[in-house]
């Protein structure tokens, strides 16, 4: 009889331990979501660097009299503008990569989703804005 009580007590303790293990399980943040969130800021910084490069080149080399004439661009302006374009495309590529990682992070099970949501939004907005500006630019007619 005493042995049965001891065995029953051991079983009850094991059940309590199993329940305690289930309750204390910590859900971690998605690593892909965190990466997406970080890429949003890195790509934004890279695009800003590209804008600064192109702005400094234009301010230093453009003559106000050649406004609206694309053939009058100084040859010295082409190098910095090409570098700025490559830097901006790099930023856009990182933003696209961050968008994909954020979307994948949204579908991961047993992880927190906040960084994946923020990364998806912060990486998706610049892409959507650029697409809208491209549609507006293509729809305008030059007279």
Rosetta blueprint (number, residue, H / E / L):
1 X L
2 X H
3 X H
4 X H
5 X H
6 X H
7 X H
8 X H
9 X H
10 X H
11 X H
12 X H
13 X H
14 X H
15 X H
16 X H
17 X H
18 X H
19 X H
20 X H
21 X H
22 X H
23 X H
24 X L
25 X L
26 X L
27 X L
28 X E
29 X E
30 X L
31 X H
32 X H
33 X H
34 X H
35 X H
36 X H
37 X H
38 X H
39 X H
40 X H
41 X H
42 X H
43 X H
44 X H
45 X H
46 X H
47 X H
48 X H
49 X H
50 X H
51 X H
52 X H
53 X H
54 X H
55 X H
56 X H
57 X H
58 X H
59 X H
60 X H
61 X H
62 X L
63 X L
64 X H
65 X H
66 X H
67 X L
68 X L
69 X L
70 X H
71 X H
72 X H
73 X L
74 X L
75 X H
76 X H
77 X H
78 X H
79 X H
80 X H
81 X H
82 X H
83 X H
84 X H
85 X H
86 X H
87 X H
88 X H
89 X H
90 X H
91 X H
92 X H
93 X H
94 X H
95 X H
96 X H
97 X H
98 X H
99 X H
100 X H
101 X H
102 X H
103 X H
104 X H
105 X H
106 X H
107 X L
108 X L
109 X L
110 X L
111 X E
112 X E
113 X L
114 X H
115 X H
116 X H
117 X H
118 X H
119 X H
120 X H
121 X H
122 X H
123 X H
124 X H
125 X H
126 X H
127 X H
128 X H
129 X H
130 X H
131 X H
132 X H
133 X H
134 X H
135 X H
136 X H
137 X H
138 X H
139 X H
140 X L
141 X L
142 X L
143 X L
